[in-house]
Amino acid sequence: MQTKSLVLDKPKIGGIVGIGVHSDVGTDNTRLLITNSILSTLINVVGSVKAIYKYTKELEYYATRDPLTNLHNQRIFWELLDYEVLRAERHNYKFSVLMIDLDNFKSMNDNYGHGFGDQALQKISEGIRSALRSGDFLARYGGDEFAIILPESDLEQAQMVADRIFEASHSLDLQTPEGEQLDAGMSIGMSIYPDHAANSRDLFMFADNMMYKAKSAGKNRAYIPNEEDILQVFQDMNEKSLMISKAVKEKAVIPYFQPLVATTNGDIYAVEVLCRIKTDDGAIMGAHEFIEIAEKLGIIHNLDFIMLEKALLQVNREGYPGKIFVNISPRSLVLSEFLPEVNRIVANANIDRARIVFEITERDTVKNMSLLEKFVCNLKAEGFKLAVDDFGSGFSSFHYLKHFPIDYVKIDGEFVANMVNNAKDHAVVRCISNLAHELNAETIAEYVESQEVLDATQAIGITYAQGYHIRRPTAYIMKPLQEKE
């Protein structure tokens, strides 16, 4: 038996492989050399597989969970909400959605530190969970927001659950380091299927609107919707739909730019293009206000084309020489006219395709993954680069990395933002970074909002960083980094 062993410090893996051979081989130096070469190759393969398995095992768990509270995350909330709509429609029953936003949580963080804020979030999440039935679903939607699905419940039952949540929150022991007792104030909005909406997006939007009404009414309360609220919310939706359609028709799209800097020396490596819309009254709408509506209206690809064309025009106007990251909806990617139109826009701008990096996310995962995979390969064949955004936020991230020729991995900012205060977040970011480098992809940390976080990303070998600490998005590419307003 000829064996060879391998133990590495980074990543912490070890293994032994062996080959059973005829006893005469041991006396033949040439055959022994060949056997050792085979073993060396095998041990490298085993080492790579073990390293990737080690990284992905924990990451796959956190693709569905929030590491701080151990609640399910936003991605799983949306999957279960879509499923619950189908189930309720099939079996003809009602169910409720609750949106919870903590009142004055930012002040709590600012006054007592992120460590205390993390402890408060853990206790509050436990309090909310204690007020729910075993079949109810609770997720940390993001930051200080929680989302709940209450199967087989009407408005009256949703109100009862909200009352129990308030009772549980008021009894929490939230004591500051100075011994001051704080109250976990929160605002709750709710929506009922099918009374308030018949699809998951509208249900969520309605509950979210009711939550903001609770805040406007004085905070620390639940807002119970009435008929007038239903009319107002959907009237607002229709008005916004018309406004977005008009903006696309009139090309009232403004590209904003946020730099990506090298963690080693702070040099600008690239800029990410962010879409904004200018309204009739001169206000600037952020992407979170119109992307979902544009997708529902079927005009998201037009929005993408206009944004790319205007962004490249600005690149040429300012003489910017670096890489350009562009967010593209997966719905745009699978359109047959997408690639020819992109090639036309890039050719007209006389920009080298290797400078353009298309970012794909899981916000609207394409059902036909093989179709997306084929298209991505065509995109790469044309000379464009590819990044996967919000990596770690869902299972498709790993599918993308495994099957697509990914050049850059953008680590989900929810993990990055608090990595210096939370050991689990730090571990997840480190694992994603190691996994990406194993697969020859460069890494980018999002939500870098302090020098501490920037130093931490550099310490674990992340290649690039972006966030408000470096610079907020602006309408100009070459705006100095120190001007962060």
C-alpha positions in Angstrom: 0.0 0.0 0.0 1.5 3.3 -1.1 0.0 6.3 0.8 0.5 10.0 0.9 -0.9 12.5 3.4 -1.7 16.2 3.3 -2.4 18.6 6.2 -2.9 22.3 5.6 -3.2 25.2 8.1 -5.4 27.2 5.7 -8.0 26.0 5.1 -7.8 23.6 8.1 -8.2 20.3 6.3 -6.4 17.0 6.2 -6.5 13.8 4.4 -4.8 10.6 3.4 -5.2 8.8 0.0 -3.8 5.4 -0.9 -3.5 3.0 -3.8 -3.2 -0.7 -3.5 -0.6 -2.0 -5.9 1.1 -5.3 -6.7 4.1 -6.0 -4.4 6.6 -5.9 -7.3 5.8 -2.2 -7.9 7.5 -1.3 -4.6 10.8 -2.5 -6.0 10.5 -0.7 -9.3 11.6 3.0 -8.8 10.0 4.2 -12.0 6.6 2.6 -11.2 7.0 3.9 -7.6 7.6 7.4 -9.0 4.5 7.2 -11.1 2.4 5.9 -8.2 3.6 8.8 -6.0 2.7 11.3 -8.8 -0.8 9.8 -9.0 -1.2 10.0 -5.3 0.0 13.7 -5.3 -2.7 14.5 -7.9 -5.4 12.7 -6.0 -4.5 14.4 -2.7 -4.8 17.8 -4.3 -8.2 16.9 -5.7 -9.3 15.5 -2.3 -8.0 18.7 -0.6 -9.9 21.0 -2.9 -13.1 19.0 -2.5 -12.8 18.9 1.3 -12.1 22.7 1.4 -15.1 23.5 -0.8 -17.3 21.2 1.3 -16.1 22.7 4.5 -16.9 26.2 3.3 -20.3 25.4 1.7 -21.7 23.3 4.5 -22.0 26.2 6.9 -22.8 28.8 4.2 -25.8 26.7 2.9 -27.3 26.9 6.4 -26.8 30.6 6.6 -28.3 31.0 3.1 -31.6 30.3 4.8 -30.9 31.8 8.3 -30.1 35.1 9.9 -26.9 34.3 11.9 -27.6 36.8 14.6 -31.2 35.7 15.6 -31.2 32.2 14.0 -34.5 33.2 12.4 -35.2 32.5 8.7 -34.1 35.2 6.4 -35.8 37.4 3.7 -35.1 34.9 1.0 -37.0 32.0 2.7 -39.8 34.4 3.7 -40.5 35.2 0.1 -40.4 31.5 -0.9 -42.9 30.6 1.9 -45.1 33.5 1.2 -45.4 32.5 -2.5 -46.1 28.9 -1.3 -48.7 30.1 1.2 -50.6 32.1 -1.5 -50.8 29.0 -3.7 -52.0 26.8 -0.7 -54.6 29.3 0.4 -55.9 29.7 -3.1 -56.1 25.9 -3.5 -57.8 25.3 -0.2 -59.9 28.5 -0.1 -58.7 29.9 3.3 -57.4 33.2 4.6 -54.0 34.0 6.0 -52.2 37.0 7.4 -48.9 38.8 6.9 -47.5 41.0 9.6 -44.6 43.4 9.2 -42.8 44.6 12.3 -40.4 47.5 12.5 -38.7 48.5 15.7 -39.1 52.1 16.9 -36.0 54.1 17.5 -33.7 51.2 17.1 -31.0 53.4 15.4 -30.9 55.6 18.5 -30.4 52.5 20.6 -27.5 51.5 18.5 -26.0 55.0 18.5 -26.4 55.5 22.2 -25.4 52.1 23.6 -23.3 50.5 20.8 -23.9 47.7 18.2 -23.1 45.0 20.8 -26.1 46.1 22.9 -28.2 46.4 19.7 -27.4 42.8 18.7 -28.4 41.6 22.2 -31.6 43.5 22.0 -32.4 42.1 18.6 -31.9 38.5 19.9 -34.1 39.1 22.9 -36.8 40.8 20.8 -36.8 38.0 18.2 -37.3 35.5 21.1 -40.1 37.6 22.5 -41.9 37.7 19.1 -41.4 34.0 18.6 -42.9 33.2 22.0 -46.2 35.0 21.0 -46.7 32.8 17.9 -48.2 29.4 17.3 -46.1 26.5 16.3 -47.2 26.6 12.7 -46.6 30.4 12.3 -43.5 31.6 10.4 -41.2 34.3 11.6 -38.3 35.8 9.6 -35.8 38.6 10.2 -36.5 40.6 7.1 -33.5 42.8 7.5 -32.0 45.2 10.0 -34.6 45.9 12.6 -37.5 44.5 10.5 -39.4 41.2 11.1 -41.9 39.5 8.9 -44.5 37.0 10.0 -46.9 34.6 8.0 -49.9 33.4 10.0 -51.6 30.5 8.1 -55.3 30.2 8.3 -56.0 33.4 10.1 -58.3 36.5 9.5 -58.0 40.1 10.5 -59.3 39.5 14.0 -56.8 36.6 14.6 -54.0 38.7 13.2 -54.9 41.5 15.7 -54.8 39.0 18.6 -51.4 37.9 17.6 -50.2 41.5 17.4 -51.5 42.1 20.9 -49.6 39.0 22.2 -46.4 40.3 20.5 -46.8 43.7 22.3 -47.4 41.9 25.6 -44.2 39.8 25.1 -42.1 42.8 24.0 -43.1 44.9 27.0 -42.0 42.1 29.4 -38.5 41.8 27.9 -35.4 42.6 30.0 -33.6 45.2 27.9 -31.2 46.7 30.4 -28.5 49.1 29.2 -24.9 48.8 30.5 -25.7 51.8 32.8 -28.7 49.9 34.3 -31.4 51.8 32.5 -34.5 49.7 31.5 -35.6 50.2 27.8 -38.9 49.4 26.2 -38.9 47.5 22.9 -41.2 49.7 21.0 -42.4 48.5 17.6 -44.9 49.3 14.9 -46.9 46.6 13.2 -48.7 46.5 9.9 -50.9 43.7 8.6 -52.6 42.4 5.5 -55.0 39.5 4.9 -55.2 37.2 1.8 -57.4 37.6 -0.2 -59.1 40.6 1.4 -56.3 43.1 0.8 -54.4 41.5 -2.1 -54.2 38.3 -4.1 -50.5 37.9 -4.7 -47.4 37.8 -2.5 -45.9 41.1 -3.6 -49.0 43.2 -3.1 -49.7 41.5 0.2 -46.3 42.4 1.5 -46.5 45.9 0.1 -49.9 46.4 1.8 -48.6 45.2 5.2 -45.6 47.4 4.8 -47.8 50.4 4.1 -49.9 49.7 7.2 -46.7 49.4 9.3 -45.7 53.0 8.2 -49.2 54.1 9.0 -48.7 52.7 12.5 -45.5 54.8 12.8 -47.3 57.9 11.5 -50.0 57.4 14.1 -47.5 57.6 17.0 -45.4 54.4 16.9 -45.6 51.4 19.3 -48.9 50.2 17.9 -50.5 47.9 15.3 -52.5 49.6 12.5 -55.7 47.8 11.6 -56.5 48.4 7.9 -60.0 49.5 6.7 -61.7 49.8 3.3 -60.4 53.3 2.8 -56.8 52.1 3.3 -57.2 49.5 0.6 -58.4 52.1 -2.0 -55.6 54.5 -1.0 -52.8 52.0 -1.2 -53.7 50.6 -4.6 -54.5 54.1 -5.9 -50.9 55.0 -4.9 -49.7 51.9 -6.7 -51.5 52.8 -9.9 -50.1 56.4 -9.8 -46.6 55.1 -9.3 -47.0 52.6 -12.2 -48.1 55.4 -14.5 -45.2 57.6 -13.4 -42.6 54.8 -13.9 -44.0 54.0 -17.4 -43.8 57.7 -18.3 -40.2 57.9 -17.0 -39.1 55.0 -19.1 -40.9 56.4 -22.2 -39.2 59.8 -21.8 -35.9 58.2 -20.7 -35.9 60.1 -17.4 -33.4 57.6 -16.0 -30.3 58.9 -14.2 -27.3 56.6 -13.6 -25.6 57.1 -10.2 -22.2 55.7 -9.5 -20.6 54.2 -6.3 -16.9 53.3 -6.3 -15.3 49.9 -5.5 -11.9 50.3 -4.0 -9.0 47.9 -3.4 -8.8 47.0 0.2 -5.0 47.0 0.1 -4.4 50.6 -1.0 -7.8 52.4 -1.3 -7.5 52.9 -5.1 -10.7 53.1 -7.1 -10.9 49.8 -9.1 -14.4 50.1 -10.5 -17.8 51.9 -10.2 -21.2 50.3 -9.8 -24.0 51.9 -11.8 -27.2 52.4 -9.8 -30.5 53.3 -11.4 -32.5 56.4 -10.4 -35.6 57.9 -11.9 -36.4 61.7 -11.9 -40.0 62.4 -11.3 -42.1 65.3 -12.7 -41.6 67.3 -9.5 -37.8 66.9 -9.7 -37.5 64.3 -6.9 -35.1 61.4 -7.4 -36.5 57.9 -6.9 -34.2 55.1 -5.7 -34.3 51.7 -7.3 -36.1 50.0 -4.4 -39.1 52.3 -5.2 -39.6 51.2 -8.8 -37.8 48.0 -9.7 -40.5 45.6 -8.7 -43.2 47.7 -10.4 -41.1 47.9 -13.6 -40.8 44.1 -13.6 -44.5 43.7 -13.1 -45.2 46.1 -16.0 -42.8 44.2 -18.2 -40.6 47.2 -18.9 -37.6 46.3 -16.8 -35.5 45.5 -19.9 -36.1 48.9 -21.4 -35.1 50.5 -18.1 -31.8 48.4 -18.2 -31.0 49.5 -21.7 -31.6 53.2 -21.0 -29.5 53.0 -17.8 -26.6 51.3 -19.6 -26.6 53.7 -22.5 -26.7 56.8 -20.2 -24.0 55.3 -17.9 -21.6 54.7 -20.7 -22.2 58.2 -22.0 -21.2 59.5 -18.6 -18.1 57.2 -18.6 -16.9 58.8 -21.8 -17.9 62.3 -20.8 -15.7 62.1 -17.6 -12.9 60.0 -19.3 -13.2 57.3 -16.6 -10.9 54.4 -17.4 -11.9 51.6 -15.0 -14.4 48.8 -14.8 -18.1 49.4 -14.8 -20.5 47.1 -12.8 -24.0 47.0 -14.0 -27.0 45.4 -12.3 -29.2 43.5 -14.7 -32.5 41.8 -13.9 -32.5 38.1 -14.7 -35.7 38.8 -16.6 -33.7 41.0 -19.0 -31.0 38.4 -19.3 -33.2 35.7 -20.9 -34.7 38.0 -23.6 -33.5 37.1 -27.0 -32.9 40.8 -27.9 -30.9 41.5 -24.8 -27.4 40.6 -26.0 -27.7 42.2 -29.5 -29.0 45.4 -27.9 -26.2 45.4 -25.3 -23.6 44.9 -28.0 -25.1 47.8 -30.0 -25.0 50.1 -27.0 -21.4 49.2 -26.0 -20.2 49.4 -29.7 -21.8 52.9 -30.0 -20.0 54.0 -26.8 -16.7 52.5 -28.0 -16.1 50.8 -24.7 -14.0 47.6 -24.3 -16.4 44.8 -23.3 -13.9 43.5 -20.8 -14.5 46.6 -18.7 -18.2 45.9 -18.2 -19.2 43.5 -15.4 -22.9 42.4 -15.3 -24.2 41.6 -11.9 -26.9 39.0 -11.5 -28.9 38.6 -8.2 -31.4 36.2 -6.8 -34.1 38.9 -6.4 -36.0 37.3 -9.2 -34.5 34.0 -9.8 -35.1 32.6 -13.3 -37.0 29.3 -13.2 -35.2 27.9 -16.2 -31.7 27.7 -14.8 -30.3 25.9 -17.9 -31.5 28.8 -20.1 -29.9 31.3 -17.9 -26.7 29.2 -17.8 -26.6 29.1 -21.6 -27.1 32.8 -21.9 -24.4 33.7 -19.3 -21.9 31.6 -21.3 -22.9 33.6 -24.4 -22.4 36.8 -22.4 -18.9 35.6 -21.4 -18.1 34.5 -25.0 -18.8 38.1 -26.1 -16.1 39.3 -23.7 -18.1 40.7 -20.8 -17.4 39.9 -17.2 -19.8 38.5 -14.6 -20.5 39.0 -10.9 -22.9 37.4 -8.6 -24.5 39.9 -6.2 -25.7 39.4 -2.6 -23.7 36.2 -2.4 -24.8 34.1 0.6 -28.4 35.2 0.6 -29.8 32.1 -1.0 -29.2 28.7 -2.6 -28.9 30.0 -6.1 -25.7 31.8 -5.2 -24.0 28.5 -4.9 -25.5 27.2 -8.1 -24.3 30.3 -9.9 -20.8 29.9 -8.5 -20.7 26.2 -9.4 -22.1 26.4 -12.9 -21.3 29.9 -14.2 -17.9 31.4 -15.1 -18.1 33.9 -12.3 -15.4 36.6 -12.1 -16.5 38.4 -9.0 -18.4 37.5 -5.8 -20.1 40.4 -4.0 -20.7 39.3 -0.4 -24.1 40.0 1.0 -23.9 43.3 2.9 -26.1 42.0 5.7 -23.2 39.8 6.8 -20.5 42.4 6.1 -22.1 45.4 8.0 -21.9 43.8 11.4 -18.9 41.5 11.0 -16.7 43.3 13.5 -19.4 42.9 16.2 -20.8 39.5 15.4 -18.6 36.3 15.3 -21.1 34.4 13.1 -21.2 37.2 10.5 -17.4 37.3 10.5 -17.2 33.6 10.0 -19.7 33.6 7.1 -17.8 36.5 5.4 -14.5 34.7 5.9 -15.9 31.4 4.5 -17.4 33.1 1.4 -14.1 34.8 0.8 -12.1 31.6 1.0 -14.6 29.7 -1.1 -14.6 32.4 -3.9 -10.8 32.5 -3.9 -10.7 28.6 -4.1 -12.8 29.0 -7.3 -10.6 31.8 -8.7 -13.2 34.6 -8.3 -12.3 38.0 -6.8 -14.3 39.2 -3.8 -16.2 42.4 -3.0 -17.6 43.4 0.4 -20.8 45.5 0.3 -22.1 47.8 3.1 -18.7 48.9 4.3 -19.8 51.7 6.5 -16.9 52.2 8.9 -13.1 52.0 8.9 -13.3 49.1 11.3 -15.3 47.1 8.8 -12.9 48.1 6.0 -9.9 46.9 8.1 -11.7 43.6 8.8 -12.3 43.0 5.1 -8.7 43.6 4.3 -7.6 41.3 7.2 -9.4 38.3 5.8 -8.2 38.9 2.2 -11.3 40.4 0.5 -10.2 42.1 -2.7 -12.5 45.1 -3.0 -14.9 47.1 -0.9 -17.8 49.5 -1.4 -20.2 51.3 0.9 -21.1 54.6 2.5 -17.8 54.8 4.4 -16.0 55.0 1.0 -18.6 57.1 -0.8 -22.3 57.4 -1.3 -23.7 57.0 -4.8 -23.5 60.3 -6.8 -24.4 61.4 -10.4 -20.6 61.9 -11.1 -18.0 59.1 -11.4 -14.9 61.0 -10.5 -16.3 62.8 -7.4 -13.5 62.6 -4.8 -13.8 59.9 -2.2 -13.5 62.3 0.7 -16.8 64.0 -0.4 -19.1 61.3 1.0 -22.3 63.3 1.5 
